[in-house]
Amino acid sequence: MATTAPRPAPGAQEHRSGIVTFAGVMLLIAGAFNLLDGVVALANDDYFHKSELLFGDLTVWGLWWLLCGLVQIGVGYGVLRRRAWGGIFAIAIAGLNAFTQLMFLGAYPAWSIVAIVVDGLIIYAMTTRLDELD
């Protein structure tokens, strides 16, 4: 017989761990950095090592990072608001971002490795505390 804990009364303080807030803030930061990477890729062709790209050109990558950054910021907001859709999309966008960072590894290795680690932390945080989302 599994029982569930009763939900607190409206207006009562709920206990929430800081790890979900951490994941939301990290999504906002990762999104901001991806937006910055997208703008830089579109504006300054010499910043990244174009010859080291797995495929495509910097214009396509710049547009991808802009799109990815915007989605991460939106999802980060959803996570901070404790929305269930935010948790599901946080795991998905963090996984997708980590995968695409692998393809971008040759062009800017230091940032790609840091971004993959951040994405891993976001996935960990969301999978361990997904039950805290409404």
C-alpha positions in Angstrom: 0.0 0.0 0.0 1.8 3.1 -1.2 0.7 6.3 0.2 1.5 9.7 -1.0 2.3 12.7 1.1 -0.6 15.2 1.3 -0.1 18.4 -0.6 0.3 21.5 1.6 -2.7 23.8 1.9 -2.8 26.8 -0.5 -0.5 29.5 0.8 1.5 27.0 2.9 5.3 26.8 2.5 6.4 23.8 0.5 9.8 22.3 1.0 11.8 22.5 -2.2 15.3 21.5 -2.7 17.7 24.0 -4.2 18.8 21.6 -6.9 15.8 22.3 -9.1 16.5 26.0 -8.8 20.2 25.3 -9.6 19.1 23.4 -12.8 16.8 26.3 -13.8 19.6 28.9 -13.3 22.1 26.7 -15.1 19.7 26.5 -18.1 19.4 30.3 -18.1 23.2 30.7 -18.0 23.7 28.0 -20.7 21.1 29.6 -22.8 22.7 33.0 -22.5 26.1 31.6 -23.4 24.6 29.8 -26.4 22.9 33.0 -27.6 26.3 34.7 -27.3 28.0 31.9 -29.2 25.4 32.2 -31.9 25.9 36.0 -32.3 29.6 35.6 -32.4 29.5 32.8 -35.0 27.3 35.0 -37.2 29.2 38.2 -36.7 32.9 37.1 -36.5 34.0 34.3 -38.7 37.5 34.3 -37.3 36.5 33.5 -33.7 35.9 29.8 -34.1 38.2 27.4 -35.9 36.1 26.8 -39.0 38.3 24.1 -40.3 37.7 22.0 -37.2 33.9 21.9 -37.6 32.5 18.4 -38.0 30.1 19.6 -40.7 28.4 22.8 -41.9 29.5 26.3 -41.8 29.5 29.0 -39.1 26.2 30.6 -40.3 24.3 27.4 -39.7 26.0 26.8 -36.4 25.3 30.4 -35.4 21.6 30.0 -36.1 21.5 26.7 -34.3 23.1 28.2 -31.1 20.7 31.1 -31.2 17.7 28.7 -31.4 19.1 26.4 -28.8 19.8 29.4 -26.5 16.3 30.7 -26.8 14.8 27.3 -26.1 17.1 26.9 -23.0 16.1 30.2 -21.6 12.4 29.4 -22.0 12.8 26.0 -20.5 14.9 27.5 -17.7 12.0 29.8 -16.9 9.7 26.9 -16.8 11.9 25.0 -14.4 12.2 28.0 -12.1 8.4 28.2 -12.1 8.3 24.5 -11.2 6.4 23.4 -14.3 6.3 19.7 -15.2 6.8 20.5 -18.9 10.0 22.4 -17.9 11.5 19.4 -16.3 10.8 17.1 -19.3 12.1 19.7 -21.8 15.1 20.5 -19.5 16.3 16.9 -19.8 15.7 16.9 -23.5 17.3 20.2 -24.4 20.3 19.5 -22.1 20.8 16.1 -23.8 20.5 17.7 -27.3 22.9 20.5 -26.4 25.5 18.0 -25.0 25.2 16.0 -28.2 25.7 19.0 -30.5 28.5 20.3 -28.3 30.3 17.0 -29.2 30.0 18.0 -32.9 31.3 21.5 -32.1 34.2 20.1 -29.9 36.9 20.7 -32.6 36.0 24.3 -33.1 36.1 25.4 -29.5 37.1 22.5 -27.2 37.3 24.2 -23.8 33.8 25.7 -24.0 32.3 22.5 -25.4 33.7 20.4 -22.6 32.4 22.9 -20.0 29.0 23.0 -21.7 28.8 19.1 -21.7 29.5 19.0 -18.0 26.9 21.7 -17.3 24.3 19.8 -19.4 25.2 16.6 -17.4 24.6 18.5 -14.1 21.2 19.8 -15.4 20.2 16.2 -16.5 21.2 14.9 -13.1 19.4 17.6 -11.2 16.2 17.2 -13.1 16.1 13.4 -13.0 16.7 13.2 -9.3 14.1 15.9 -8.4 11.5 15.6 -11.2 8.8 14.9 -8.5 9.2 18.5 -7.2 7.6 19.9 -10.4 3.9 20.6 -10.7 
